[in-house]
Amino acid sequence: MEENENRIGKNLRFLRKRQGLSQSQLAEKLNMNRGNIASYEKGAAYPNAKKLLQIAKYFGVDMQRLVEEDLERSLEQQGEIVPKVARKVPAEELEKFRRQTKRYRKILEGLADYYEYEKEKALSGERQLSEAVRSMDIERLLEISQEVLKQNHQLLALLSGQEEGNG
């Protein structure tokens, strides 16, 4: 456990510096005091499970990775290509972008379902040709929107240093 506890401190320091935060700034964001952060980084104290989870969530990393991996080395070995500016995206902004992307995905899924319903009506003859043409415009708009959403997911994955799922 000692090796992993030391790793926690090293990972915390790496993640904090990666976002350009001082110990005081990070402590404020996590509702902790600067001394706690300094102690964790030095290995003089270790966060309890609740604080460890809070830290992992803040930085958008899996708690197991925070405890077991050398994140700096892992990211270097993966050939991380995120520019320095992107590395400093605050975790709150990244989380906000993640929530918005998830919301947009749900909206697009609803629109796609509605479009399929309307398309079936047009193809079955229940709708006139002009409405069918309008549906094709909607289809193209949906395709473009879905591509933008896909790019958002890739950006989130790149910024968070993790594989980003569809959710």
N, C-alpha and C positions, 0 to 999 in steps of 0.2 A: 504494500500500500504506500510505503514511503516514496517510492519512485513516482507513482501516480500523483501523490499529493504535491510533490515538487513540480510535476508536469502541469498541474492546475495553475500554479503561480506563473510559470513560464508562459502558458497559453493565455492567461488573463492579461499579462503584460503585453504580449504580442498583439492580442485583439484590441486592447485599449490604444496602443500606439498606432496600430493600423488605421484606427478611426480618428487619430489626431487628438485624443482626449488626454487631459491630465488626470491624475488620480482623483483630485478633488471634483473635477467635472463628472467623471464616471460615478463616483460615490454619490453625487447629487442626483444623477439620473436613476440610480438604483436604490435611492433612499437609505444609503449606508453612510458611514463616515469615512473620511480619507484614510484614517488609521487602519480600518479593516482592509481596504484595498491594498495598502502598502504591506500589511502583514501577510495577506494571501500571496502577493507577488514574491515576497521574500521567503515564503515557506515557514514563517514563524507561527502562523495560525492557518486553519483550513476552514473554508465555508461549510456550514451545515447543508444538508440536502436541499432545504428550501431555498437558501441563498445560491447554491450551486445551480439549481434549476432556473432561478431568476437571472443569473448571469448568462447561462446558456441561451435562454429565450431572448435576452436583450441583444446578444450578438448574433442570433440566428444560427447557432450551431447546435448539433446534437449533444446532449449532456455526456453521452458515452465518449464521443470524440474529444470533448473538452477535458475529460478525465484521463483517457487512455492514450491519445495520440499527441505527437509533437506537431501541432497544427502548422507552425511556421515551416517545418521541414516537409510536411505532407503537401502543403500548397506549393512549395518550391518544386517538389518532385513531380507534381501534376502539371508543371509548366504554366503556372498561373500567369495570365496575361492582362489582368485588370490594371489599368493605369492608376498611378498614385492618387489622382483626384477621385476616381471612382471608389477607391478603398476608404475614403474619408466620408462616404455617404453615411449620415447618422442612421443608426439602427431604427429610430422612430420613423424616419422618412422611408426607409426600405420597407418597413412593416405597413405603412400607409399605402405605398405603391402596391404591395402584395395584396392588401385587402381590396383596393380598387380594381386590380386585375381580376381577382376572384369574382367580384361583383359584375364586371363587364362580361366575364365568361358566362355567368348565369343568364345575363340579359341576352347574349348572343345565342345561347342554347335555346331560350324561349322563342326568339325570333326565327331561328332555324326550324323549329318545330312548326310554328305558325306558317312559315313559308311553304314547307312541305305539304301542309294541309291545303293551302291555297293553290299550290301547283297541281295537286291531284284533282281539285275541282276544275281547273282550267283544262287539264288534259282530258278529263271525262266529258267535256263539253258543257259543263254547268256555267262556265264563265266565257265571256267574249274574248276574241283575239287580243284586243287592246289591253285587257287585263292580264292576259298571259305574257305579253311583251313587258308590261310593268313588273310582273313577277320575275322575269329574267333580269331586270335591272336590280331588283331586290336581291336576287341570287348573287349577282356580281358584288354588290355592296357587302353581303354576308361573307363572301370569300375574302374580300379585302380586309374586313374587320377581323376575321379569324386569323389571317396572316399577321395583322398587327398584334393581336393577342398572343400569338405564338412567339413573336419577337419580344413581347413584354416578359413572358416566362423565361426566355433565354437570357434576357437582361437581368432578371431577378436571380437566376442561377449564377450568373457571372459575378454579380455584385456581392452575393452572399457567400460565394466560394463553395457552393454545394450544388448538387443536382436538384433542380427544381421540378417538382411534380406538377400535374395539372391542377391541383387543388391549392 
